Amino acid sequence: MDVYRVGGSVRDELMGLPPGDRDWVVVGATPEDMVAGGYIPVGRDFPVFLHPVTHEEYALARTERKTAPGYRGFVFHADASVTLEQDLRRRDLTINAIARAEDGTLTDPYGGRADIAARLLRHVSDAFVEDPVRILRVARFAARFHDFTVASETMGLMRDMVEAGEADALVAERVWQELSRGLMEARPSRMIEVLRASGALRAVLPEVDRLFGVPQPPQHHPEIDTGLHLLQCLDWAAAHGASLATRWALVAHDLGKGTTPQHEWPRHIAHEVRSAKLARELAERLRVPVDIADIARLVAQEHTHVHRAAELRADTMVKLLERLDVMRKPGRLADILLACEADARSRPGRDEAGYPQAAIVQAAVEAIRSVDAGAIAGEMASAGKAGGAAIAQAVHAARVRAVAAL
């Protein structure tokens, strides 16, 4: 049997990038051969094995045939007769369809190296249309390799897939998996742009798709277009090393503006409440992890209050911090504040102004942490005022006094 390293690690080597996880394909072997060699079978749908020492994945060369809509509708065929070229043909993009033999020799039957040189994301074959997840993968790769363009013929296939309803067959787990990876790339805006150009954004993130073309007041948003603002926020956050929670919060923070009646444009009264509701519904639909979904909902609901931190009365500031639940969950405050900062500073001409609101909120948090809620509860119990509501009111009043003293 012959063993080849394939996929992303080969691509990254050729691009001069640090190679990631290594994947291997085995040609000329049967499952029995692999087990006899000590490999551990792990594949459910097709023969994949773990190396007995390195635990890297080794897959038997295989072909696939479309049998039903969606990304699960495939029958795989793997045996010793399947060639390396046949295996590479089923891959998504030419840059991912290059193999390196154990002696270093490259096999590149579909022009992957030429497309790397041309900075082009191009499908390997017409079999591309059989798997809707590939639409998301192309968009994700566009976010990672942001100086690459999507080949016109590949974009055409993606549009055909969307029109045929293939994107509607995507399941929530795969959508979130690809979106979350794309958001963490160097230029996440490119993922949104490619999804929108293909029509897939309307299928997987309709709440985001309808933000494009919605105007905002130019005195607050020089970029005017709400969708463009979202793209600028994401790229600012990526440039500042933001977490996935922060980046997802930025995706969701202005969703309510897409539901503002046109006769109210460019104003968006109470869009925060609508945004929070849509953020929650979107997270439920895509099965976003709860902690990330909570941060997105809070940013959508509270970002304009954070922007006004310098103007808030002490009582209003304390109520804001209590809604953010900073005492029980202090770790998420940094993600919330960075999302608010991205919203403010990513606007054209605003980055150099900084974001003093974050320091104001942090100082207020330290002030309320200085309040000893246990001591207050003990004093009230001694005075015969041990009711929960009364204690909560007294603690709140003490926090307000602490913030007012800043």
C-alpha positions as CSV (number, residue, x, y, z in Angstrom):
1,M,0.0,0.0,0.0
2,D,1.0,3.6,-0.6
3,V,0.6,6.4,2.0
4,Y,0.2,10.1,1.1
5,R,-0.2,13.2,3.2
6,V,-3.1,15.3,1.8
7,G,-5.1,18.4,2.3
8,G,-4.5,21.4,4.5
9,S,-1.0,20.6,5.7
10,V,0.3,20.2,2.2
11,R,-1.4,23.4,1.1
12,D,0.0,25.4,4.0
13,E,3.5,24.1,3.4
14,L,3.3,25.2,-0.3
15,M,2.1,28.6,0.9
16,G,4.9,29.0,3.4
17,L,2.5,28.8,6.4
18,P,2.9,26.6,9.5
19,P,1.1,23.3,8.7
20,G,-1.8,22.3,10.9
21,D,-3.0,18.8,11.6
22,R,-1.8,16.2,9.1
23,D,-4.2,14.0,7.3
24,W,-3.2,10.9,5.4
25,V,-4.8,8.8,2.6
26,V,-3.9,5.2,2.0
27,V,-4.0,3.7,-1.5
28,G,-4.0,0.0,-2.3
29,A,-5.1,-1.3,1.2
30,T,-8.2,-2.9,2.7
31,P,-9.6,-2.4,6.2
32,E,-8.2,-5.8,7.1
33,D,-4.7,-4.6,6.0
34,M,-5.0,-1.6,8.3
35,V,-6.2,-3.5,11.3
36,A,-3.4,-6.1,10.8
37,G,-0.9,-3.2,10.8
38,G,-2.1,-2.0,14.2
39,Y,-4.3,0.9,13.0
40,I,-7.4,1.6,15.1
41,P,-10.7,1.9,13.2
42,V,-12.7,5.0,14.0
43,G,-14.7,5.8,10.9
44,R,-18.5,5.3,11.0
45,D,-19.4,6.1,7.4
46,F,-16.2,5.1,5.7
47,P,-12.9,3.5,6.7
48,V,-10.8,5.9,8.8
49,F,-8.1,4.7,11.2
50,L,-5.8,6.1,13.8
51,H,-2.1,5.5,13.6
52,P,-1.1,3.2,16.5
53,V,1.7,5.6,17.5
54,T,1.0,9.2,16.3
55,H,-2.9,8.8,16.4
56,E,-3.1,10.8,13.2
57,E,-6.0,10.0,10.9
58,Y,-5.4,7.6,8.0
59,A,-8.3,7.2,5.5
60,L,-8.6,4.6,2.8
61,A,-8.8,6.2,-0.7
62,R,-12.4,6.4,-1.5
63,T,-15.0,7.7,-4.0
64,E,-18.5,8.9,-3.2
65,R,-21.9,9.0,-4.9
66,K,-24.8,11.4,-4.2
67,T,-27.9,9.6,-3.2
68,A,-30.1,12.2,-1.3
69,P,-30.2,16.0,-0.7
70,G,-28.0,17.5,2.0
71,Y,-24.5,16.8,3.1
72,R,-25.4,13.4,4.5
73,G,-26.8,12.0,1.3
74,F,-23.7,10.1,0.1
75,V,-22.7,6.5,-0.4
76,F,-18.9,6.0,-0.1
77,H,-16.9,3.3,-1.8
78,A,-13.4,2.4,-0.5
79,D,-11.3,-0.6,-1.6
80,A,-7.8,-1.3,-2.8
81,S,-8.7,-0.4,-6.4
82,V,-9.5,3.3,-5.7
83,T,-6.7,5.5,-7.1
84,L,-5.1,8.6,-5.5
85,E,-6.5,10.7,-8.3
86,Q,-10.0,9.4,-7.7
87,D,-9.7,10.2,-4.0
88,L,-8.4,13.7,-4.7
89,R,-11.2,14.4,-7.2
90,R,-13.9,14.2,-4.5
91,R,-12.3,17.1,-2.5
92,D,-13.7,20.6,-2.4
93,L,-11.0,22.9,-3.7
94,T,-8.0,22.4,-5.9
95,I,-5.7,23.9,-3.2
96,N,-6.9,21.1,-0.9
97,A,-6.5,18.3,-3.5
98,I,-2.7,18.0,-3.5
99,A,-0.9,15.0,-2.1
100,R,2.7,14.5,-0.9
101,A,4.2,11.0,-1.0
102,E,6.6,9.7,1.7
103,D,9.5,10.6,-0.6
104,G,8.3,14.2,-0.9
105,T,6.9,13.8,-4.4
106,L,3.8,15.9,-5.1
107,T,0.7,14.7,-6.9
108,D,-1.4,17.6,-8.1
109,P,-3.8,16.4,-10.8
110,Y,-6.2,19.3,-10.6
111,G,-3.9,22.4,-10.7
112,G,-3.8,23.2,-7.0
113,R,-0.3,24.7,-7.1
114,A,-1.3,26.9,-10.0
115,D,-4.3,28.2,-8.1
116,I,-2.2,28.9,-5.1
117,A,0.0,31.0,-7.3
118,A,-3.0,32.7,-8.8
119,R,-4.6,33.2,-5.4
120,L,-7.8,31.4,-6.6
121,L,-10.3,29.3,-4.7
122,R,-11.6,26.9,-7.4
123,H,-13.6,23.7,-7.2
124,V,-12.0,20.4,-8.2
125,S,-15.0,19.0,-10.2
126,D,-18.7,19.3,-10.8
127,A,-19.1,16.9,-7.8
128,F,-18.7,20.1,-5.7
129,V,-22.5,20.7,-6.1
130,E,-23.3,17.5,-4.2
131,D,-22.3,18.8,-0.8
132,P,-23.8,22.1,0.5
133,V,-21.3,22.3,3.3
134,R,-18.8,23.3,0.6
135,I,-20.5,26.6,0.2
136,L,-19.7,27.4,3.8
137,R,-16.2,26.0,3.5
138,V,-15.4,28.2,0.5
139,A,-16.6,31.3,2.4
140,R,-14.5,30.2,5.4
141,F,-11.4,29.8,3.3
142,A,-12.1,33.2,1.8
143,A,-11.9,34.6,5.3
144,R,-8.7,32.8,6.0
145,F,-7.0,33.5,2.7
146,H,-8.4,36.9,2.2
147,D,-6.2,37.8,-0.7
148,F,-7.7,34.9,-2.7
149,T,-10.7,35.4,-5.0
150,V,-13.5,32.8,-5.6
151,A,-13.3,31.6,-9.2
152,S,-16.3,32.8,-11.2
153,E,-17.2,29.3,-12.2
154,T,-17.1,28.2,-8.6
155,M,-19.3,31.1,-7.5
156,G,-21.7,30.1,-10.3
157,L,-22.0,26.6,-8.9
158,M,-22.6,27.9,-5.4
159,R,-25.4,30.1,-6.7
160,D,-26.9,27.1,-8.5
161,M,-26.8,25.1,-5.3
162,V,-28.6,27.8,-3.4
163,E,-31.3,28.1,-6.0
164,A,-31.7,24.3,-6.0
165,G,-32.4,24.5,-2.2
166,E,-29.2,22.6,-1.2
167,A,-28.4,25.3,1.4
168,D,-31.7,24.7,3.0
169,A,-30.7,21.2,3.8
170,L,-27.8,22.3,6.0
171,V,-28.1,21.2,9.6
172,A,-27.5,23.6,12.5
173,E,-24.4,21.9,13.8
174,R,-22.5,22.1,10.6
175,V,-23.6,25.7,9.9
176,W,-22.4,26.8,13.4
177,Q,-19.2,24.7,13.0
178,E,-18.2,26.5,9.8
179,L,-19.4,29.9,10.8
180,S,-17.6,29.8,14.1
181,R,-14.3,28.8,12.3
182,G,-14.7,31.5,9.7
183,L,-15.4,34.2,12.3
184,M,-12.0,33.4,13.9
185,E,-10.1,33.8,10.7
186,A,-8.1,36.9,9.8
187,R,-10.8,38.7,7.7
188,P,-14.2,37.4,8.8
189,S,-16.0,40.0,6.7
190,R,-14.9,38.0,3.6
191,M,-16.9,35.0,4.8
192,I,-20.1,37.1,5.0
193,E,-19.4,38.7,1.6
194,V,-18.9,35.4,-0.1
195,L,-22.0,33.9,1.5
196,R,-24.0,37.0,0.4
197,A,-22.6,36.9,-3.2
198,S,-23.7,33.3,-3.5
199,G,-27.1,33.8,-2.0
200,A,-26.4,31.5,0.8
201,L,-26.4,34.2,3.5
202,R,-30.1,34.6,2.9
203,A,-30.5,30.8,3.6
204,V,-28.3,30.4,6.7
205,L,-28.3,33.9,8.2
206,P,-31.4,35.8,6.9
207,E,-31.3,38.1,9.9
208,V,-27.8,39.3,8.8
209,D,-28.7,39.3,5.0
210,R,-31.5,41.9,5.5
211,L,-29.1,44.3,7.2
212,F,-27.5,45.2,3.8
213,G,-29.1,48.3,2.3
214,V,-30.6,49.4,5.6
215,P,-29.4,53.0,6.3
216,Q,-28.3,54.5,9.7
217,P,-27.9,58.1,10.7
218,P,-24.7,59.4,9.1
219,Q,-23.8,61.5,12.1
220,H,-23.4,58.3,14.1
221,H,-22.5,55.9,11.3
222,P,-20.5,57.5,8.5
223,E,-20.6,54.2,6.6
224,I,-24.4,54.5,6.7
225,D,-25.2,50.9,5.5
226,T,-25.9,48.6,8.5
227,G,-24.5,45.5,6.8
228,L,-21.3,47.3,5.9
229,H,-21.0,48.4,9.6
230,L,-21.3,44.7,10.6
231,L,-18.4,43.8,8.3
232,Q,-16.2,46.6,9.7
233,C,-17.0,45.6,13.3
234,L,-15.9,42.0,12.6
235,D,-12.6,42.9,10.9
236,W,-11.8,45.4,13.7
237,A,-12.5,42.7,16.3
238,A,-10.3,40.2,14.4
239,A,-7.5,42.7,14.2
240,H,-7.7,43.1,18.0
241,G,-7.7,39.4,18.7
242,A,-11.3,39.2,19.9
243,S,-12.7,35.9,21.2
244,L,-15.4,34.0,19.3
245,A,-18.0,35.2,21.8
246,T,-17.1,38.9,21.0
247,R,-17.2,38.2,17.2
248,W,-20.6,36.4,17.4
249,A,-22.0,39.2,19.6
250,L,-21.0,41.6,16.8
251,V,-22.9,39.5,14.2
252,A,-26.0,39.8,16.4
253,H,-25.7,43.3,18.0
254,D,-27.7,45.2,15.3
255,L,-30.1,42.5,14.0
256,G,-33.1,44.6,15.1
257,K,-32.2,47.3,12.5
258,G,-33.2,44.8,9.8
259,T,-36.8,44.9,11.1
260,T,-37.2,48.7,11.4
261,P,-40.1,49.9,9.2
262,Q,-38.7,51.8,6.2
263,H,-40.7,54.9,7.0
264,E,-38.6,55.2,10.2
265,W,-35.2,55.0,8.4
266,P,-32.5,56.0,9.1
267,R,-33.5,56.0,12.8
268,H,-33.9,52.7,14.6
269,I,-35.9,53.4,17.7
270,A,-35.7,50.5,20.3
271,H,-33.7,48.4,18.0
272,E,-31.8,47.0,21.0
273,V,-34.9,45.1,22.2
274,R,-35.5,43.6,18.8
275,S,-31.9,42.8,18.3
276,A,-31.7,40.9,21.6
277,K,-34.8,38.9,20.7
278,L,-33.4,38.0,17.3
279,A,-30.0,37.2,18.8
280,R,-31.7,34.7,21.1
281,E,-33.8,33.1,18.3
282,L,-30.8,32.9,16.0
283,A,-28.7,31.2,18.7
284,E,-31.4,28.7,19.4
285,R,-31.8,27.9,15.7
286,L,-28.0,27.3,15.2
287,R,-27.5,25.7,18.6
288,V,-24.9,28.2,19.6
289,P,-23.2,27.4,22.9
290,V,-25.1,28.9,25.8
291,D,-22.3,31.1,27.1
292,I,-21.6,32.6,23.7
293,A,-25.3,33.1,23.0
294,D,-25.8,34.9,26.4
295,I,-23.0,37.4,25.6
296,A,-24.5,38.1,22.2
297,R,-27.9,38.8,23.7
298,L,-26.5,41.1,26.3
299,V,-24.4,43.0,23.8
300,A,-27.4,43.4,21.5
301,Q,-29.5,44.6,24.5
302,E,-27.1,46.8,26.3
303,H,-24.4,48.2,23.8
304,T,-26.0,51.6,23.5
305,H,-26.1,51.9,27.3
306,V,-22.4,51.0,27.5
307,H,-21.7,53.7,24.9
308,R,-23.3,56.2,27.2
309,A,-21.4,55.1,30.3
310,A,-20.0,58.6,30.9
311,E,-23.5,60.1,31.0
312,L,-25.2,57.4,33.2
313,R,-26.4,58.3,36.7
314,A,-25.0,56.0,39.4
315,D,-28.3,54.2,39.8
316,T,-28.6,53.6,36.1
317,M,-25.0,52.3,35.9
318,V,-25.6,49.9,38.8
319,K,-28.8,48.6,37.1
320,L,-26.8,48.1,33.9
321,L,-24.1,46.1,35.7
322,E,-26.7,44.0,37.5
323,R,-28.4,43.2,34.2
324,L,-25.0,42.1,32.9
325,D,-24.6,40.0,36.0
326,V,-21.0,41.0,36.5
327,M,-20.9,39.9,40.1
328,R,-21.8,36.2,39.3
329,K,-20.1,36.1,35.9
330,P,-17.2,38.5,35.9
331,G,-15.3,36.6,33.2
332,R,-17.5,37.6,30.3
333,L,-17.3,41.4,30.9
334,A,-14.2,41.7,28.8
335,D,-15.9,40.1,25.9
336,I,-18.9,42.4,26.2
337,L,-16.8,45.5,26.5
338,L,-14.7,44.6,23.5
339,A,-17.7,44.0,21.4
340,C,-19.1,47.5,22.4
341,E,-15.7,49.0,21.6
342,A,-15.6,47.3,18.2
343,D,-19.1,48.7,17.5
344,A,-17.9,52.3,18.3
345,R,-14.3,52.3,17.0
346,S,-14.8,50.4,13.7
347,R,-16.8,53.3,12.3
348,P,-14.8,55.4,9.8
349,G,-12.8,58.1,11.5
350,R,-13.6,56.9,15.0
351,D,-10.8,54.4,15.8
352,E,-8.3,57.0,17.0
353,A,-10.8,58.4,19.6
354,G,-10.4,55.3,21.8
355,Y,-13.1,54.0,24.0
356,P,-13.0,55.5,27.5
357,Q,-16.4,53.9,28.3
358,A,-14.7,50.6,29.0
359,A,-12.5,52.1,31.8
360,I,-15.6,53.8,33.2
361,V,-17.6,50.6,33.3
362,Q,-14.6,48.7,34.8
363,A,-14.2,51.3,37.5
364,A,-17.9,51.0,38.4
365,V,-17.6,47.2,38.6
366,E,-14.7,47.6,41.1
367,A,-16.9,50.0,43.1
368,I,-19.8,47.6,43.4
369,R,-17.4,44.8,44.2
370,S,-16.3,46.8,47.2
371,V,-19.7,46.5,48.7
372,D,-19.9,43.6,51.2
373,A,-23.4,42.1,50.5
374,G,-22.9,39.5,53.2
375,A,-22.2,42.2,55.8
376,I,-25.3,44.1,54.8
377,A,-27.5,41.0,55.0
378,G,-26.1,40.2,58.5
379,E,-26.8,43.8,59.7
380,M,-30.4,43.6,58.4
381,A,-30.9,40.2,60.0
382,S,-29.8,41.6,63.3
383,A,-32.3,44.4,62.9
384,G,-35.1,42.0,62.1
385,K,-35.2,42.9,58.4
386,A,-34.1,39.6,56.9
387,G,-36.5,39.6,53.9
388,G,-34.8,38.8,50.5
389,A,-36.3,41.8,48.7
390,A,-35.3,44.2,51.5
391,I,-31.7,42.9,51.5
392,A,-31.5,43.1,47.7
393,Q,-32.8,46.7,47.9
394,A,-30.2,47.6,50.5
395,V,-27.3,46.0,48.6
396,H,-28.4,47.9,45.5
397,A,-28.5,51.2,47.4
398,A,-25.0,50.5,48.8
399,R,-23.7,49.8,45.3
400,V,-25.3,53.0,44.0
401,R,-23.5,55.0,46.7
402,A,-20.2,53.3,45.9
403,V,-20.5,54.2,42.2
404,A,-21.7,57.7,43.0
405,A,-18.5,58.2,45.0
406,L,-16.3,57.6,42.0
